[in-house]
Amino acid sequence: MSWAGIAACLWVLAAAIVALLPMRRQYAPGFVLLGLAPVMIVWLSLTYGWWIGIVALFAFVSMFRKPLFFIGKRLLGKAPARAWEDRPK
């Protein structure tokens, strides 16, 4: 197995461990994993081929769909509603 494959396996294990943490402790490691993911996907694509890169991209989007939707809405200028803003006063 190449270094890209080993690093990807370690990334997946780290993501699984972060998912077990309480929500308030997931933010910092989650942002680190979110930032490392594109580098990992490109590295896997260059090592194993574009189809592995596509599979890794789909897996990444599946795992990080809510943070990606939130970031996308923020970039488009549509601030997502917060839970405490929806409550009646």
N, CA, C and O atoms as a CHARMM CRD file, in Angstrom:
* protein
*
  356
    1    1 MET  N      0.84700  -1.16900   0.00000 PROA 1      0.00000
    2    1 MET  CA     0.00000   0.00000   0.00000 PROA 1      0.00000
    3    1 MET  C      0.89900   1.24000   0.00000 PROA 1      0.00000
    4    1 MET  O      1.92900   1.27900   0.67400 PROA 1      0.00000
    5    2 SER  N      0.49600   2.22500  -0.75200 PROA 2      0.00000
    6    2 SER  CA     1.29300   3.44700  -0.85700 PROA 2      0.00000
    7    2 SER  C      1.06600   4.36200   0.34300 PROA 2      0.00000
    8    2 SER  O      0.18600   4.12100   1.16900 PROA 2      0.00000
    9    3 TRP  N      1.87900   5.41800   0.42400 PROA 3      0.00000
   10    3 TRP  CA     1.73800   6.38700   1.51500 PROA 3      0.00000
   11    3 TRP  C      0.39500   7.10200   1.43000 PROA 3      0.00000
   12    3 TRP  O     -0.17500   7.46400   2.45900 PROA 3      0.00000
   13    4 ALA  N     -0.11500   7.31000   0.22700 PROA 4      0.00000
   14    4 ALA  CA    -1.41800   7.96000   0.08000 PROA 4      0.00000
   15    4 ALA  C     -2.52700   7.08400   0.66100 PROA 4      0.00000
   16    4 ALA  O     -3.43900   7.58600   1.31700 PROA 4      0.00000
   17    5 GLY  N     -2.44800   5.79400   0.42500 PROA 5      0.00000
   18    5 GLY  CA    -3.45000   4.87500   0.96600 PROA 5      0.00000
   19    5 GLY  C     -3.39100   4.78500   2.48200 PROA 5      0.00000
   20    5 GLY  O     -4.42300   4.74900   3.15100 PROA 5      0.00000
   21    6 ILE  N     -2.17900   4.74900   3.01900 PROA 6      0.00000
   22    6 ILE  CA    -2.01700   4.70600   4.47800 PROA 6      0.00000
   23    6 ILE  C     -2.53800   5.99700   5.10000 PROA 6      0.00000
   24    6 ILE  O     -3.23900   5.95900   6.11200 PROA 6      0.00000
   25    7 ALA  N     -2.19900   7.14000   4.50200 PROA 7      0.00000
   26    7 ALA  CA    -2.66900   8.42200   5.02300 PROA 7      0.00000
   27    7 ALA  C     -4.19300   8.52400   4.94600 PROA 7      0.00000
   28    7 ALA  O     -4.82300   9.06900   5.85200 PROA 7      0.00000
   29    8 ALA  N     -4.78700   8.00100   3.87000 PROA 8      0.00000
   30    8 ALA  CA    -6.24400   8.02700   3.74500 PROA 8      0.00000
   31    8 ALA  C     -6.90300   7.15100   4.80500 PROA 8      0.00000
   32    8 ALA  O     -7.93000   7.52600   5.37000 PROA 8      0.00000
   33    9 CYS  N     -6.32400   5.99600   5.07400 PROA 9      0.00000
   34    9 CYS  CA    -6.86200   5.12400   6.13000 PROA 9      0.00000
   35    9 CYS  C     -6.76900   5.80700   7.49800 PROA 9      0.00000
   36    9 CYS  O     -7.70100   5.72700   8.29800 PROA 9      0.00000
   37   10 LEU  N     -5.66000   6.46700   7.76100 PROA 10     0.00000
   38   10 LEU  CA    -5.51600   7.19600   9.02600 PROA 10     0.00000
   39   10 LEU  C     -6.49800   8.35500   9.11500 PROA 10     0.00000
   40   10 LEU  O     -7.01800   8.64500  10.19200 PROA 10     0.00000
   41   11 TRP  N     -6.76000   9.02200   7.98700 PROA 11     0.00000
   42   11 TRP  CA    -7.74500  10.10500   7.96500 PROA 11     0.00000
   43   11 TRP  C     -9.13900   9.57600   8.30500 PROA 11     0.00000
   44   11 TRP  O     -9.87500  10.19700   9.07200 PROA 11     0.00000
   45   12 VAL  N     -9.49400   8.43200   7.73100 PROA 12     0.00000
   46   12 VAL  CA   -10.80300   7.83100   8.01400 PROA 12     0.00000
   47   12 VAL  C    -10.90100   7.42400   9.47900 PROA 12     0.00000
   48   12 VAL  O    -11.93300   7.65000  10.11100 PROA 12     0.00000
   49   13 LEU  N     -9.85500   6.83400  10.02500 PROA 13     0.00000
   50   13 LEU  CA    -9.86700   6.47400  11.45000 PROA 13     0.00000
   51   13 LEU  C     -9.99100   7.71500  12.32700 PROA 13     0.00000
   52   13 LEU  O    -10.73800   7.71100  13.30600 PROA 13     0.00000
   53   14 ALA  N     -9.27100   8.76600  11.98700 PROA 14     0.00000
   54   14 ALA  CA    -9.36700  10.01100  12.75300 PROA 14     0.00000
   55   14 ALA  C    -10.77900  10.58800  12.67600 PROA 14     0.00000
   56   14 ALA  O    -11.30100  11.07600  13.67800 PROA 14     0.00000
   57   15 ALA  N    -11.40100  10.53600  11.50000 PROA 15     0.00000
   58   15 ALA  CA   -12.76700  11.04200  11.35000 PROA 15     0.00000
   59   15 ALA  C    -13.75100  10.22400  12.18300 PROA 15     0.00000
   60   15 ALA  O    -14.68300  10.78000  12.76200 PROA 15     0.00000
   61   16 ALA  N    -13.55200   8.92300  12.24500 PROA 16     0.00000
   62   16 ALA  CA   -14.43300   8.08000  13.05500 PROA 16     0.00000
   63   16 ALA  C    -14.26300   8.37300  14.54700 PROA 16     0.00000
   64   16 ALA  O    -15.23700   8.37300  15.29900 PROA 16     0.00000
   65   17 ILE  N    -13.03200   8.61900  14.96500 PROA 17     0.00000
   66   17 ILE  CA   -12.78900   8.94300  16.37800 PROA 17     0.00000
   67   17 ILE  C    -13.37900  10.30700  16.72000 PROA 17     0.00000
   68   17 ILE  O    -13.96500  10.47500  17.79000 PROA 17     0.00000
   69   18 VAL  N    -13.23100  11.28000  15.82600 PROA 18     0.00000
   70   18 VAL  CA   -13.80900  12.60600  16.06500 PROA 18     0.00000
   71   18 VAL  C    -15.33300  12.51900  16.14100 PROA 18     0.00000
   72   18 VAL  O    -15.95300  13.24000  16.92200 PROA 18     0.00000
   73   19 ALA  N    -15.93200  11.65900  15.35200 PROA 19     0.00000
   74   19 ALA  CA   -17.39300  11.51100  15.38400 PROA 19     0.00000
   75   19 ALA  C    -17.88600  10.96900  16.72200 PROA 19     0.00000
   76   19 ALA  O    -19.04400  11.17900  17.08000 PROA 19     0.00000
   77   20 LEU  N    -17.03600  10.28300  17.45500 PROA 20     0.00000
   78   20 LEU  CA   -17.41900   9.75200  18.75900 PROA 20     0.00000
   79   20 LEU  C    -17.34400  10.80000  19.86600 PROA 20     0.00000
   80   20 LEU  O    -17.88500  10.59100  20.95200 PROA 20     0.00000
   81   21 LEU  N    -16.68300  11.91300  19.60500 PROA 21     0.00000
   82   21 LEU  CA   -16.54200  12.96000  20.61300 PROA 21     0.00000
   83   21 LEU  C    -17.86500  13.69700  20.81300 PROA 21     0.00000
   84   21 LEU  O    -18.72100  13.68400  19.92900 PROA 21     0.00000
   85   22 PRO  N    -18.03700  14.34000  21.97200 PROA 22     0.00000
   86   22 PRO  CA   -19.20900  15.20800  22.14300 PROA 22     0.00000
   87   22 PRO  C    -19.17300  16.34100  21.11600 PROA 22     0.00000
   88   22 PRO  O    -18.10100  16.74600  20.66600 PROA 22     0.00000
   89   23 MET  N    -20.33900  16.84400  20.75100 PROA 23     0.00000
   90   23 MET  CA   -20.44600  17.81500  19.66400 PROA 23     0.00000
   91   23 MET  C    -19.56000  19.04500  19.88100 PROA 23     0.00000
   92   23 MET  O    -18.93200  19.51400  18.93200 PROA 23     0.00000
   93   24 ARG  N    -19.49500  19.56600  21.07400 PROA 24     0.00000
   94   24 ARG  CA   -18.70800  20.78500  21.30300 PROA 24     0.00000
   95   24 ARG  C    -17.21000  20.55300  21.14100 PROA 24     0.00000
   96   24 ARG  O    -16.45600  21.50600  20.94900 PROA 24     0.00000
   97   25 ARG  N    -16.77200  19.30500  21.21600 PROA 25     0.00000
   98   25 ARG  CA   -15.34700  18.99700  21.04400 PROA 25     0.00000
   99   25 ARG  C    -15.01500  18.52800  19.62700 PROA 25     0.00000
  100   25 ARG  O    -13.86000  18.21900  19.33700 PROA 25     0.00000
  101   26 GLN  N    -15.99800  18.47200  18.75700 PROA 26     0.00000
  102   26 GLN  CA   -15.76600  18.03200  17.38300 PROA 26     0.00000
  103   26 GLN  C    -15.31000  19.15200  16.45500 PROA 26     0.00000
  104   26 GLN  O    -14.77100  18.87000  15.38500 PROA 26     0.00000
  105   27 TYR  N    -15.50500  20.39500  16.82700 PROA 27     0.00000
  106   27 TYR  CA   -15.27400  21.50000  15.90000 PROA 27     0.00000
  107   27 TYR  C    -13.81900  21.61800  15.44700 PROA 27     0.00000
  108   27 TYR  O    -13.54700  21.60000  14.24700 PROA 27     0.00000
  109   28 ALA  N    -12.89300  21.73600  16.37600 PROA 28     0.00000
  110   28 ALA  CA   -11.48300  21.95000  15.99300 PROA 28     0.00000
  111   28 ALA  C    -10.92900  20.78700  15.16600 PROA 28     0.00000
  112   28 ALA  O    -10.39200  21.02400  14.08400 PROA 28     0.00000
  113   29 PRO  N    -11.04100  19.53100  15.63700 PROA 29     0.00000
  114   29 PRO  CA   -10.51800  18.44800  14.79400 PROA 29     0.00000
  115   29 PRO  C    -11.31200  18.27200  13.49500 PROA 29     0.00000
  116   29 PRO  O    -10.76600  17.84300  12.48000 PROA 29     0.00000
  117   30 GLY  N    -12.59900  18.60600  13.53900 PROA 30     0.00000
  118   30 GLY  CA   -13.41600  18.50400  12.32300 PROA 30     0.00000
  119   30 GLY  C    -12.96500  19.47800  11.25500 PROA 30     0.00000
  120   30 GLY  O    -12.93200  19.13400  10.07400 PROA 30     0.00000
  121   31 PHE  N    -12.61100  20.71200  11.66200 PROA 31     0.00000
  122   31 PHE  CA   -12.10700  21.68600  10.69700 PROA 31     0.00000
  123   31 PHE  C    -10.75600  21.26500  10.12700 PROA 31     0.00000
  124   31 PHE  O    -10.47600  21.49200   8.95000 PROA 31     0.00000
  125   32 VAL  N     -9.92600  20.65600  10.95900 PROA 32     0.00000
  126   32 VAL  CA    -8.63300  20.15900  10.46600 PROA 32     0.00000
  127   32 VAL  C     -8.86000  19.05700   9.42600 PROA 32     0.00000
  128   32 VAL  O     -8.23400  19.05700   8.36600 PROA 32     0.00000
  129   33 LEU  N     -9.76000  18.12200   9.73800 PROA 33     0.00000
  130   33 LEU  CA   -10.06700  17.05000   8.78300 PROA 33     0.00000
  131   33 LEU  C    -10.70100  17.60400   7.51100 PROA 33     0.00000
  132   33 LEU  O    -10.42100  17.12800   6.41100 PROA 33     0.00000
  133   34 LEU  N    -11.55600  18.60900   7.66800 PROA 34     0.00000
  134   34 LEU  CA   -12.19300  19.24100   6.51400 PROA 34     0.00000
  135   34 LEU  C    -11.14900  19.90700   5.61700 PROA 34     0.00000
  136   34 LEU  O    -11.25700  19.85200   4.39200 PROA 34     0.00000
  137   35 GLY  N    -10.15200  20.52800   6.21700 PROA 35     0.00000
  138   35 GLY  CA    -9.09800  21.17000   5.43500 PROA 35     0.00000
  139   35 GLY  C     -8.14300  20.19200   4.77400 PROA 35     0.00000
  140   35 GLY  O     -7.62400  20.45900   3.69000 PROA 35     0.00000
  141   36 LEU  N     -7.91100  19.05800   5.42800 PROA 36     0.00000
  142   36 LEU  CA    -7.00000  18.05500   4.86400 PROA 36     0.00000
  143   36 LEU  C     -7.63900  17.20400   3.76400 PROA 36     0.00000
  144   36 LEU  O     -6.93400  16.60300   2.95400 PROA 36     0.00000
  145   37 ALA  N     -8.94400  17.15600   3.73900 PROA 37     0.00000
  146   37 ALA  CA    -9.63900  16.27100   2.78900 PROA 37     0.00000
  147   37 ALA  C     -9.31400  16.56800   1.32000 PROA 37     0.00000
  148   37 ALA  O     -9.01200  15.63000   0.58200 PROA 37     0.00000
  149   38 PRO  N     -9.35900  17.82200   0.85900 PROA 38     0.00000
  150   38 PRO  CA    -9.02500  18.04400  -0.56300 PROA 38     0.00000
  151   38 PRO  C     -7.60600  17.60000  -0.91800 PROA 38     0.00000
  152   38 PRO  O     -7.37400  17.06000  -1.99900 PROA 38     0.00000
  153   39 VAL  N     -6.66200  17.82700  -0.00800 PROA 39     0.00000
  154   39 VAL  CA    -5.28500  17.39200  -0.24700 PROA 39     0.00000
  155   39 VAL  C     -5.23900  15.86600  -0.36300 PROA 39     0.00000
  156   39 VAL  O     -4.57400  15.31600  -1.24000 PROA 39     0.00000
  157   40 MET  N     -5.95600  15.20100   0.53300 PROA 40     0.00000
  158   40 MET  CA    -5.99500  13.73600   0.53300 PROA 40     0.00000
  159   40 MET  C     -6.64000  13.20100  -0.75500 PROA 40     0.00000
  160   40 MET  O     -6.16100  12.23000  -1.34000 PROA 40     0.00000
  161   41 ILE  N     -7.71400  13.83700  -1.17700 PROA 41     0.00000
  162   41 ILE  CA    -8.40600  13.37700  -2.38500 PROA 41     0.00000
  163   41 ILE  C     -7.52400  13.54600  -3.61800 PROA 41     0.00000
  164   41 ILE  O     -7.46300  12.65500  -4.46500 PROA 41     0.00000
  165   42 VAL  N     -6.84900  14.67200  -3.72200 PROA 42     0.00000
  166   42 VAL  CA    -5.94600  14.89700  -4.86500 PROA 42     0.00000
  167   42 VAL  C     -4.79300  13.90400  -4.82400 PROA 42     0.00000
  168   42 VAL  O     -4.41700  13.34800  -5.85700 PROA 42     0.00000
  169   43 TRP  N     -4.23000  13.67700  -3.64600 PROA 43     0.00000
  170   43 TRP  CA    -3.12300  12.72600  -3.49900 PROA 43     0.00000
  171   43 TRP  C     -3.55700  11.31800  -3.89800 PROA 43     0.00000
  172   43 TRP  O     -2.82800  10.61400  -4.59700 PROA 43     0.00000
  173   44 LEU  N     -4.74400  10.91100  -3.45400 PROA 44     0.00000
  174   44 LEU  CA    -5.26500   9.59200  -3.84900 PROA 44     0.00000
  175   44 LEU  C     -5.49100   9.51100  -5.35600 PROA 44     0.00000
  176   44 LEU  O     -5.19700   8.49200  -5.98000 PROA 44     0.00000
  177   45 SER  N     -6.01700  10.59800  -5.94100 PROA 45     0.00000
  178   45 SER  CA    -6.25500  10.61900  -7.39000 PROA 45     0.00000
  179   45 SER  C     -4.96100  10.49200  -8.17400 PROA 45     0.00000
  180   45 SER  O     -4.90200   9.77700  -9.17400 PROA 45     0.00000
  181   46 LEU  N     -3.92700  11.18300  -7.72400 PROA 46     0.00000
  182   46 LEU  CA    -2.65000  11.11000  -8.42900 PROA 46     0.00000
  183   46 LEU  C     -1.98600   9.74800  -8.27600 PROA 46     0.00000
  184   46 LEU  O     -1.27300   9.29500  -9.17100 PROA 46     0.00000
  185   47 THR  N     -2.22200   9.09600  -7.13800 PROA 47     0.00000
  186   47 THR  CA    -1.57900   7.80800  -6.88400 PROA 47     0.00000
  187   47 THR  C     -2.33100   6.65000  -7.52300 PROA 47     0.00000
  188   47 THR  O     -1.71800   5.79000  -8.15600 PROA 47     0.00000
  189   48 TYR  N     -3.66300   6.61700  -7.36400 PROA 48     0.00000
  190   48 TYR  CA    -4.46000   5.46200  -7.78300 PROA 48     0.00000
  191   48 TYR  C     -5.31300   5.69700  -9.02200 PROA 48     0.00000
  192   48 TYR  O     -5.83900   4.74100  -9.59000 PROA 48     0.00000
  193   49 GLY  N     -5.45900   6.93100  -9.44800 PROA 49     0.00000
  194   49 GLY  CA    -6.26600   7.19700 -10.63400 PROA 49     0.00000
  195   49 GLY  C     -7.48300   8.05300 -10.30000 PROA 49     0.00000
  196   49 GLY  O     -7.87800   8.19200  -9.14200 PROA 49     0.00000
  197   50 TRP  N     -8.05900   8.62100 -11.35200 PROA 50     0.00000
  198   50 TRP  CA    -9.15700   9.56600 -11.16800 PROA 50     0.00000
  199   50 TRP  C    -10.40100   8.91300 -10.59900 PROA 50     0.00000
  200   50 TRP  O    -11.14600   9.57000  -9.87400 PROA 50     0.00000
  201   51 TRP  N    -10.65900   7.64100 -10.89800 PROA 51     0.00000
  202   51 TRP  CA   -11.89200   7.00600 -10.41700 PROA 51     0.00000
  203   51 TRP  C    -11.84900   6.80900  -8.90200 PROA 51     0.00000
  204   51 TRP  O    -12.88900   6.89200  -8.24900 PROA 51     0.00000
  205   52 ILE  N    -10.68200   6.55200  -8.33300 PROA 52     0.00000
  206   52 ILE  CA   -10.55200   6.48100  -6.87200 PROA 52     0.00000
  207   52 ILE  C    -10.76800   7.87200  -6.27900 PROA 52     0.00000
  208   52 ILE  O    -11.35600   8.00500  -5.20500 PROA 52     0.00000
  209   53 GLY  N    -10.30000   8.89700  -6.96700 PROA 53     0.00000
  210   53 GLY  CA   -10.53500  10.26800  -6.52000 PROA 53     0.00000
  211   53 GLY  C    -12.01600  10.61000  -6.48300 PROA 53     0.00000
  212   53 GLY  O    -12.47800  11.28900  -5.56600 PROA 53     0.00000
  213   54 ILE  N    -12.76000  10.14000  -7.48100 PROA 54     0.00000
  214   54 ILE  CA   -14.21300  10.37600  -7.51000 PROA 54     0.00000
  215   54 ILE  C    -14.89300   9.64500  -6.35300 PROA 54     0.00000
  216   54 ILE  O    -15.77300  10.20800  -5.70200 PROA 54     0.00000
  217   55 VAL  N    -14.50200   8.41400  -6.09300 PROA 55     0.00000
  218   55 VAL  CA   -15.06700   7.65200  -4.96900 PROA 55     0.00000
  219   55 VAL  C    -14.74700   8.34500  -3.64900 PROA 55     0.00000
  220   55 VAL  O    -15.61000   8.45700  -2.77700 PROA 55     0.00000
  221   56 ALA  N    -13.50800   8.81100  -3.50200 PROA 56     0.00000
  222   56 ALA  CA   -13.11500   9.51900  -2.27500 PROA 56     0.00000
  223   56 ALA  C    -13.87700  10.83100  -2.13300 PROA 56     0.00000
  224   56 ALA  O    -14.25300  11.20900  -1.02400 PROA 56     0.00000
  225   57 LEU  N    -14.10800  11.52800  -3.24300 PROA 57     0.00000
  226   57 LEU  CA   -14.87300  12.76900  -3.19000 PROA 57     0.00000
  227   57 LEU  C    -16.31100  12.51300  -2.75300 PROA 57     0.00000
  228   57 LEU  O    -16.84500  13.25400  -1.92700 PROA 57     0.00000
  229   58 PHE  N    -16.94700  11.47100  -3.29400 PROA 58     0.00000
  230   58 PHE  CA   -18.31300  11.13600  -2.87900 PROA 58     0.00000
  231   58 PHE  C    -18.36900  10.74600  -1.40600 PROA 58     0.00000
  232   58 PHE  O    -19.30400  11.12700  -0.70100 PROA 58     0.00000
  233   59 ALA  N    -17.38400   9.99600  -0.93800 PROA 59     0.00000
  234   59 ALA  CA   -17.34000   9.61500   0.47600 PROA 59     0.00000
  235   59 ALA  C    -17.15500  10.84200   1.35700 PROA 59     0.00000
  236   59 ALA  O    -17.78200  10.95100   2.41100 PROA 59     0.00000
  237   60 PHE  N    -16.31100  11.75500   0.93800 PROA 60     0.00000
  238   60 PHE  CA   -16.07700  12.98600   1.70000 PROA 60     0.00000
  239   60 PHE  C    -17.34100  13.83500   1.77900 PROA 60     0.00000
  240   60 PHE  O    -17.70300  14.30900   2.85600 PROA 60     0.00000
  241   61 VAL  N    -18.00600  14.02700   0.65900 PROA 61     0.00000
  242   61 VAL  CA   -19.23600  14.82500   0.64900 PROA 61     0.00000
  243   61 VAL  C    -20.31400  14.15400   1.48700 PROA 61     0.00000
  244   61 VAL  O    -21.10400  14.83800   2.13900 PROA 61     0.00000
  245   62 SER  N    -20.35800  12.83300   1.48000 PROA 62     0.00000
  246   62 SER  CA   -21.32200  12.11800   2.30100 PROA 62     0.00000
  247   62 SER  C    -21.06100  12.32700   3.78800 PROA 62     0.00000
  248   62 SER  O    -21.99800  12.48700   4.56900 PROA 62     0.00000
  249   63 MET  N    -19.79600  12.32500   4.17800 PROA 63     0.00000
  250   63 MET  CA   -19.44400  12.48600   5.59300 PROA 63     0.00000
  251   63 MET  C    -19.60800  13.92300   6.07700 PROA 63     0.00000
  252   63 MET  O    -20.01500  14.14900   7.21700 PROA 63     0.00000
  253   64 PHE  N    -19.29800  14.88800   5.23000 PROA 64     0.00000
  254   64 PHE  CA   -19.28300  16.28600   5.64100 PROA 64     0.00000
  255   64 PHE  C    -20.38800  17.09300   4.95700 PROA 64     0.00000
  256   64 PHE  O    -20.19100  18.27300   4.67000 PROA 64     0.00000
  257   65 ARG  N    -21.54000  16.48700   4.69300 PROA 65     0.00000
  258   65 ARG  CA   -22.57300  17.17900   3.93800 PROA 65     0.00000
  259   65 ARG  C    -23.13200  18.39400   4.68300 PROA 65     0.00000
  260   65 ARG  O    -23.34600  19.43700   4.06500 PROA 65     0.00000
  261   66 LYS  N    -23.37100  18.28800   5.97700 PROA 66     0.00000
  262   66 LYS  CA   -23.93600  19.43000   6.70400 PROA 66     0.00000
  263   66 LYS  C    -22.95300  20.59700   6.80400 PROA 66     0.00000
  264   66 LYS  O    -23.35200  21.73200   6.54200 PROA 66     0.00000
  265   67 PRO  N    -21.69800  20.37600   7.16600 PROA 67     0.00000
  266   67 PRO  CA   -20.77300  21.51900   7.15700 PROA 67     0.00000
  267   67 PRO  C    -20.57600  22.12200   5.76000 PROA 67     0.00000
  268   67 PRO  O    -20.41500  23.33500   5.62600 PROA 67     0.00000
  269   68 LEU  N    -20.58700  21.28400   4.73000 PROA 68     0.00000
  270   68 LEU  CA   -20.42900  21.80000   3.37000 PROA 68     0.00000
  271   68 LEU  C    -21.63700  22.62300   2.94000 PROA 68     0.00000
  272   68 LEU  O    -21.47300  23.64400   2.27100 PROA 68     0.00000
  273   69 PHE  N    -22.86400  22.19900   3.31300 PROA 69     0.00000
  274   69 PHE  CA   -24.05900  22.99300   3.01200 PROA 69     0.00000
  275   69 PHE  C    -24.00200  24.33100   3.74100 PROA 69     0.00000
  276   69 PHE  O    -24.34500  25.36500   3.16800 PROA 69     0.00000
  277   70 PHE  N    -23.57400  24.31500   4.99200 PROA 70     0.00000
  278   70 PHE  CA   -23.46700  25.53600   5.77800 PROA 70     0.00000
  279   70 PHE  C    -22.46900  26.49900   5.14900 PROA 70     0.00000
  280   70 PHE  O    -22.75600  27.68700   5.00300 PROA 70     0.00000
  281   71 ILE  N    -21.29000  25.98700   4.77500 PROA 71     0.00000
  282   71 ILE  CA   -20.26500  26.83300   4.14800 PROA 71     0.00000
  283   71 ILE  C    -20.76200  27.35900   2.80900 PROA 71     0.00000
  284   71 ILE  O    -20.53500  28.52200   2.47500 PROA 71     0.00000
  285   72 GLY  N    -21.43800  26.51000   2.03800 PROA 72     0.00000
  286   72 GLY  CA   -21.97900  26.93600   0.74800 PROA 72     0.00000
  287   72 GLY  C    -23.00200  28.04800   0.88400 PROA 72     0.00000
  288   72 GLY  O    -22.98800  29.00400   0.10900 PROA 72     0.00000
  289   73 LYS  N    -23.88900  27.93100   1.86300 PROA 73     0.00000
  290   73 LYS  CA   -24.87900  28.98700   2.07300 PROA 73     0.00000
  291   73 LYS  C    -24.22000  30.28200   2.51700 PROA 73     0.00000
  292   73 LYS  O    -24.63000  31.36500   2.10100 PROA 73     0.00000
  293   74 ARG  N    -23.20200  30.17600   3.35900 PROA 74     0.00000
  294   74 ARG  CA   -22.49400  31.37500   3.80000 PROA 74     0.00000
  295   74 ARG  C    -21.79000  32.05600   2.62900 PROA 74     0.00000
  296   74 ARG  O    -21.79100  33.28300   2.53200 PROA 74     0.00000
  297   75 LEU  N    -21.19100  31.26600   1.74000 PROA 75     0.00000
  298   75 LEU  CA   -20.49500  31.84300   0.59500 PROA 75     0.00000
  299   75 LEU  C    -21.46000  32.49700  -0.38500 PROA 75     0.00000
  300   75 LEU  O    -21.10100  33.47100  -1.04600 PROA 75     0.00000
  301   76 LEU  N    -22.67800  31.97600  -0.48600 PROA 76     0.00000
  302   76 LEU  CA   -23.67600  32.54900  -1.38000 PROA 76     0.00000
  303   76 LEU  C    -24.42300  33.72100  -0.75500 PROA 76     0.00000
  304   76 LEU  O    -25.26500  34.34400  -1.40200 PROA 76     0.00000
  305   77 GLY  N    -24.11700  34.01800   0.49700 PROA 77     0.00000
  306   77 GLY  CA   -24.76300  35.14600   1.15800 PROA 77     0.00000
  307   77 GLY  C    -26.09300  34.82500   1.79300 PROA 77     0.00000
  308   77 GLY  O    -26.78900  35.72400   2.26600 PROA 77     0.00000
  309   78 LYS  N    -26.45600  33.56500   1.80900 PROA 78     0.00000
  310   78 LYS  CA   -27.71100  33.14400   2.43000 PROA 78     0.00000
  311   78 LYS  C    -27.36200  32.55600   3.79500 PROA 78     0.00000
  312   78 LYS  O    -27.01900  31.38000   3.91400 PROA 78     0.00000
  313   79 ALA  N    -27.45700  33.38800   4.80700 PROA 79     0.00000
  314   79 ALA  CA   -27.10700  32.92400   6.15000 PROA 79     0.00000
  315   79 ALA  C    -28.11500  31.87400   6.60200 PROA 79     0.00000
  316   79 ALA  O    -29.31400  32.14800   6.63700 PROA 79     0.00000
  317   80 PRO  N    -27.65200  30.69100   6.94400 PROA 80     0.00000
  318   80 PRO  CA   -28.58100  29.65200   7.40600 PROA 80     0.00000
  319   80 PRO  C    -29.18800  30.03200   8.74900 PROA 80     0.00000
  320   80 PRO  O    -28.55300  30.69500   9.56800 PROA 80     0.00000
  321   81 ALA  N    -30.41700  29.60500   8.95800 PROA 81     0.00000
  322   81 ALA  CA   -31.10200  29.89700  10.21200 PROA 81     0.00000
  323   81 ALA  C    -30.43900  29.14300  11.34600 PROA 81     0.00000
  324   81 ALA  O    -30.01800  27.99600  11.19600 PROA 81     0.00000
  325   82 ARG  N    -30.35600  29.80200  12.46300 PROA 82     0.00000
  326   82 ARG  CA   -29.79700  29.16600  13.65200 PROA 82     0.00000
  327   82 ARG  C    -30.93900  28.61500  14.48600 PROA 82     0.00000
  328   82 ARG  O    -32.06300  29.11300  14.41600 PROA 82     0.00000
  329   83 ALA  N    -30.65700  27.60400  15.26200 PROA 83     0.00000
  330   83 ALA  CA   -31.69600  26.93600  16.04600 PROA 83     0.00000
  331   83 ALA  C    -32.34500  27.89900  17.02300 PROA 83     0.00000
  332   83 ALA  O    -33.55800  27.84100  17.22700 PROA 83     0.00000
  333   84 TRP  N    -31.55900  28.78900  17.63700 PROA 84     0.00000
  334   84 TRP  CA   -32.14000  29.67900  18.63800 PROA 84     0.00000
  335   84 TRP  C    -32.91100  30.82800  18.00800 PROA 84     0.00000
  336   84 TRP  O    -33.68000  31.49400  18.70200 PROA 84     0.00000
  337   85 GLU  N    -32.73000  31.08500  16.70200 PROA 85     0.00000
  338   85 GLU  CA   -33.47800  32.14300  16.02900 PROA 85     0.00000
  339   85 GLU  C    -34.86900  31.68700  15.61800 PROA 85     0.00000
  340   85 GLU  O    -35.74400  32.52200  15.38500 PROA 85     0.00000
  341   86 ASP  N    -35.09000  30.39000  15.52400 PROA 86     0.00000
  342   86 ASP  CA   -36.37500  29.85200  15.09500 PROA 86     0.00000
  343   86 ASP  C    -37.39700  29.77100  16.22700 PROA 86     0.00000
  344   86 ASP  O    -38.58700  29.58500  15.97400 PROA 86     0.00000
  345   87 ARG  N    -36.94900  29.90500  17.44800 PROA 87     0.00000
  346   87 ARG  CA   -37.85500  29.75400  18.57100 PROA 87     0.00000
  347   87 ARG  C    -38.76400  30.97200  18.71800 PROA 87     0.00000
  348   87 ARG  O    -38.33100  32.10400  18.50400 PROA 87     0.00000
  349   88 PRO  N    -40.01200  30.74000  19.07800 PROA 88     0.00000
  350   88 PRO  CA   -40.90900  31.88500  19.31600 PROA 88     0.00000
  351   88 PRO  C    -40.47700  32.65100  20.55500 PROA 88     0.00000
  352   88 PRO  O    -39.99100  32.07100  21.52600 PROA 88     0.00000
  353   89 LYS  N    -40.66000  33.94300  20.50600 PROA 89     0.00000
  354   89 LYS  CA   -40.22800  34.78700  21.63300 PROA 89     0.00000
  355   89 LYS  C    -41.36000  35.06300  22.60000 PROA 89     0.00000
  356   89 LYS  O    -41.16500  35.75600  23.59800 PROA 89     0.00000
